[in-house]
Every structure is written in structure tokens, then in C-alpha cells.
Amino acid sequence: MRRFFLLQIPDSEVFQLPEEESKHIVRVLRHENGDRFLLLNGLGLIVTAEIVDAHPKKCQVKVISREVKNRSGNGFHLAIAPTKNLDRMEWMVEKIVEIGASKLTFLNCERSERVQLKLDRLQRVAISAMKQAQHDFLLEMEELQNFSDFVADNPNGGLAHCMEGAKKSVNELNYPFRILIGPEGDFSESELKWALKHGYEAVHLGESRLRTETAGIVACVLALNS
């Protein structure tokens, strides 16, 4: 059954879909009266709906059933300094959603090349990937945050960096559900010390030196399989 994203799903048993979704469902996909599909709000609500009026701009549906799901476990939280090239972040978002990340926070670090970030495009990528992967929950995405403030407010986790020193593998971490990835110039020594002070542990992601966006994907895979 096809899946469509609708953040605000009405409580009524019969309701009208937004014009954009109506056009996509009726004109593009050519659904007709009586066809059924799933509506998801990305927060665990799954509605089975049936078309009662296949209008290309004001498609009317009736609710067949509603189901509410809860996230299982802690999930995985990636906190990463965005790259200067936004296309690389879009690719990363698509992949970590497919893999199953729960939360993404963007960090403003001392050596960050991008200090402003609009989430609109990234949100659209995340929604598309959620539907493609047939996940029930949308990736929670947070605005750009100061590194020091984020670490102080969210203690414990892993921090991947390129400096010399002892590092654990992800499956050895006490808190593998959150990993920090720095900018292309890496974290500064003061940032590393600040993170260690707040319960973070230095971690490696393998033998290769990875691009920022690749490191985010690898961290997600390792954490969710640890």
C-alpha cells in the first residue's frame, strides 16, 4: 500500500487532502475513488485512508483505521558540523534516514565552514527517504547549535576526530546512541577537551580518513549495529 506524508492529519473521519498531495495522488499516480493508501505524520500515527472523491485539487478521503506506534529503544542521534557544500549534507540525510537514524543536530564548531543553515530542503529529503524506506517515523532535525552549548546540554556519547590518541570502537562505547562528527578541519583541541569533560569518549570509525558526510553515515551504521 502506498505511503504519503501529512504532518497534520485531521481527527475527523472524512477530510480533504492539501492541494499538493491531491494533485500527486489523483493526477500523477491516477488513484481513483475506492483506492486505499497510508497517511503518516512521521510521529507514529498511521492512518489507512480511502478516496471518496478523487478531485485533483481537493481529494476527499475517509478514515478506515488509525494506528499509533511508539519508537523502540533510544534510537541514534547524530550531531554533525554541516559541510560547505549543502548537496553533500542532503545525500547524507537521505542515507541516514534509510539506515534508521532518529535524530540529527547540526553543530557550529570553531572550524566550521558553514555557519548558517536552512532546513527546508533537508526536511524534504528526509520525508522522501522516510517514504522510500517505509519508516514510520520522520528524522527529528534540529537547527544549527553552538558546539559547547550542545555538549553541555547533551552529555555522554562518542566523538569521532582525527587527532592522535586512544580511541574506542563504536561498539565499545558506554553511550553509542549519540556520536559527534566535526567539520572538515576537525574539532579543535579545546572542543575535544570540553567533550571529554562532559562524558564523551573518543571513537574511531575505521582505518580510513573519511569525509564529514561519509563519517556521519558510517557512524550511524556502526551505532545501530553495536
C-alpha positions as CSV (number, residue, x, y, z in Angstrom):
1,M,0.0,0.0,0.0
2,R,1.4,3.4,-1.0
3,R,2.5,5.7,1.8
4,F,2.1,9.5,2.0
5,F,3.3,12.1,4.5
6,L,0.9,14.5,6.1
7,L,2.2,16.3,9.2
8,Q,-1.2,17.5,10.3
9,I,-3.7,14.6,10.0
10,P,-7.2,15.8,11.0
11,D,-9.1,13.9,13.7
12,S,-12.3,13.8,11.6
13,E,-13.3,10.6,9.8
14,V,-13.6,12.3,6.4
15,F,-11.3,15.1,5.4
16,Q,-9.7,16.9,2.4
17,L,-6.1,16.5,1.5
18,P,-3.9,19.5,0.7
19,E,-3.8,20.6,-2.9
20,E,-0.2,19.4,-3.5
21,E,-1.0,15.9,-2.2
22,S,-4.3,15.8,-4.0
23,K,-2.6,16.6,-7.3
24,H,0.1,14.0,-6.7
25,I,-2.3,11.2,-5.7
26,V,-5.0,11.9,-8.4
27,R,-3.2,13.4,-11.4
28,V,0.3,11.9,-11.1
29,L,-0.5,8.5,-9.6
30,R,-4.0,8.3,-11.1
31,H,-5.7,7.0,-7.9
32,E,-9.5,6.7,-8.1
33,N,-12.5,6.5,-5.8
34,G,-12.2,3.4,-3.6
35,D,-8.4,3.3,-3.7
36,R,-6.7,3.0,-0.3
37,F,-3.3,4.2,0.9
38,L,-1.5,5.1,4.2
39,L,-1.1,8.5,5.6
40,L,1.8,9.1,8.1
41,N,2.6,12.1,10.2
42,G,6.2,11.0,10.9
43,L,5.4,10.9,14.7
44,G,4.0,7.4,14.8
45,L,0.4,7.9,13.6
46,I,-0.5,5.7,10.6
47,V,-3.9,6.2,9.0
48,T,-5.4,3.9,6.4
49,A,-7.5,6.1,4.1
50,E,-9.8,5.5,1.2
51,I,-10.6,8.0,-1.5
52,V,-14.3,9.1,-1.6
53,D,-13.8,12.0,-4.1
54,A,-10.8,11.8,-6.4
55,H,-10.7,15.6,-7.1
56,P,-7.3,16.6,-8.4
57,K,-7.1,19.7,-6.1
58,K,-9.4,18.7,-3.2
59,C,-9.2,15.0,-2.8
60,Q,-11.5,13.7,-0.1
61,V,-10.7,10.6,1.9
62,K,-12.4,8.7,4.7
63,V,-10.5,7.0,7.6
64,I,-10.6,3.2,7.6
65,S,-8.3,2.8,10.6
66,R,-5.8,4.6,12.8
67,E,-2.8,3.1,14.5
68,V,-0.3,4.8,16.8
69,K,3.2,3.4,17.1
70,N,6.0,4.2,19.6
71,R,9.7,4.5,18.8
72,S,11.6,1.5,20.1
73,G,14.8,1.9,22.1
74,N,17.0,5.0,22.3
75,G,17.4,5.4,18.6
76,F,20.5,7.0,17.2
77,H,21.4,10.7,17.4
78,L,24.0,12.1,15.0
79,A,25.4,15.6,15.8
80,I,27.5,16.9,12.9
81,A,29.1,20.1,11.6
82,P,27.5,20.7,8.1
83,T,29.7,20.8,5.1
84,K,30.1,23.9,3.0
85,N,28.5,22.1,0.0
86,L,24.9,21.5,1.0
87,D,24.4,18.8,-1.6
88,R,26.7,16.6,0.4
89,M,24.5,17.1,3.5
90,E,21.4,16.2,1.5
91,W,23.0,13.0,0.4
92,M,23.9,12.1,4.0
93,V,20.4,12.9,5.3
94,E,18.9,10.6,2.7
95,K,21.2,7.8,3.7
96,I,21.0,8.1,7.5
97,V,17.2,8.2,7.2
98,E,17.2,5.0,5.1
99,I,19.6,3.3,7.7
100,G,17.3,4.3,10.6
101,A,18.7,7.4,12.4
102,S,16.2,9.0,14.8
103,K,17.7,12.5,15.3
104,L,20.1,14.9,13.6
105,T,21.6,18.0,15.1
106,F,23.9,20.4,13.2
107,L,26.8,21.8,15.1
108,N,28.6,25.2,14.8
109,C,32.2,24.4,15.6
110,E,35.3,26.6,15.8
111,R,36.5,25.4,12.4
112,S,33.0,25.2,10.7
113,E,32.9,26.4,7.1
114,R,29.1,26.8,7.2
115,V,27.6,28.9,10.0
116,Q,24.1,29.3,8.5
117,L,21.8,26.5,7.5
118,K,18.2,26.4,6.3
119,L,16.5,23.1,7.0
120,D,13.7,23.3,4.4
121,R,15.5,21.4,1.6
122,L,16.9,18.8,4.1
123,Q,13.4,18.2,5.6
124,R,12.1,17.4,2.1
125,V,14.9,15.0,1.5
126,A,14.2,13.3,4.9
127,I,10.5,13.0,4.1
128,S,11.2,11.4,0.7
129,A,13.7,9.0,2.3
130,M,11.3,8.1,5.1
131,K,8.6,7.1,2.5
132,Q,11.2,5.3,0.3
133,A,12.5,3.2,3.3
134,Q,8.9,2.7,4.6
135,H,9.7,4.0,8.0
136,D,7.0,5.1,10.4
137,F,8.9,8.0,12.0
138,L,10.4,11.1,10.4
139,L,14.0,12.0,11.3
140,E,14.0,14.7,14.0
141,M,16.1,17.5,12.8
142,E,17.5,20.4,14.9
143,E,18.8,23.8,13.9
144,L,22.4,24.7,14.0
145,Q,23.7,24.8,17.6
146,N,26.8,26.0,19.2
147,F,29.1,23.1,19.9
148,S,29.9,23.9,23.5
149,D,26.2,24.5,24.4
150,F,25.1,21.3,22.7
151,V,27.7,19.2,24.6
152,A,26.8,20.8,27.9
153,D,23.1,20.2,27.3
154,N,23.5,16.7,25.9
155,P,26.3,14.9,27.8
156,N,27.7,11.4,27.0
157,G,28.3,9.8,23.7
158,G,31.1,9.2,21.2
159,L,33.2,11.9,19.4
160,A,35.0,11.0,16.2
161,H,38.1,13.0,15.5
162,C,41.4,12.7,13.6
163,M,43.8,13.7,16.3
164,E,46.3,11.3,17.9
165,G,45.3,9.4,21.0
166,A,43.5,6.4,22.3
167,K,40.1,5.8,20.7
168,K,37.4,3.2,21.2
169,S,35.4,1.4,18.5
170,V,31.7,2.3,18.5
171,N,30.6,-1.0,20.0
172,E,32.8,-0.3,23.0
173,L,31.1,3.0,23.9
174,N,29.1,3.2,27.0
175,Y,26.6,5.5,25.1
176,P,26.7,4.5,21.5
177,F,23.3,6.2,20.8
178,R,24.9,9.7,20.2
179,I,28.0,10.4,18.1
180,L,29.6,13.8,17.2
181,I,31.2,14.4,13.9
182,G,33.3,17.6,13.4
183,P,33.8,19.9,10.4
184,E,36.2,19.2,7.5
185,G,39.0,20.8,9.6
186,D,38.2,18.5,12.5
187,F,37.4,19.5,16.1
188,S,39.8,21.8,17.9
189,E,41.7,20.6,20.9
190,S,39.7,22.8,23.2
191,E,36.4,21.3,21.8
192,L,37.8,17.8,22.3
193,K,38.7,18.6,26.0
194,W,35.2,20.1,26.5
195,A,33.5,17.0,25.2
196,L,35.6,14.6,27.2
197,K,34.8,16.7,30.3
198,H,31.1,16.1,29.6
199,G,31.2,12.3,29.3
200,Y,32.1,11.9,25.7
201,E,34.6,9.2,24.6
202,A,37.0,9.5,21.6
203,V,36.0,7.0,18.9
204,H,37.3,5.8,15.6
205,L,35.2,4.9,12.6
206,G,37.7,2.5,10.9
207,E,41.1,2.8,9.4
208,S,40.3,5.3,6.6
209,R,40.1,9.1,7.0
210,L,36.5,9.9,5.9
211,R,34.8,12.9,4.5
212,T,32.4,14.6,7.0
213,E,29.2,13.3,5.4
214,T,30.7,9.8,4.9
215,A,31.7,9.7,8.6
216,G,28.1,10.6,9.6
217,I,26.8,7.6,7.6
218,V,29.4,5.2,8.9
219,A,28.7,6.3,12.5
220,C,25.0,5.7,12.0
221,V,25.6,2.2,10.6
222,L,28.1,1.2,13.4
223,A,25.9,2.6,16.2
224,L,22.8,0.9,15.1
225,N,24.6,-2.4,14.8
226,S,26.5,-2.2,18.0
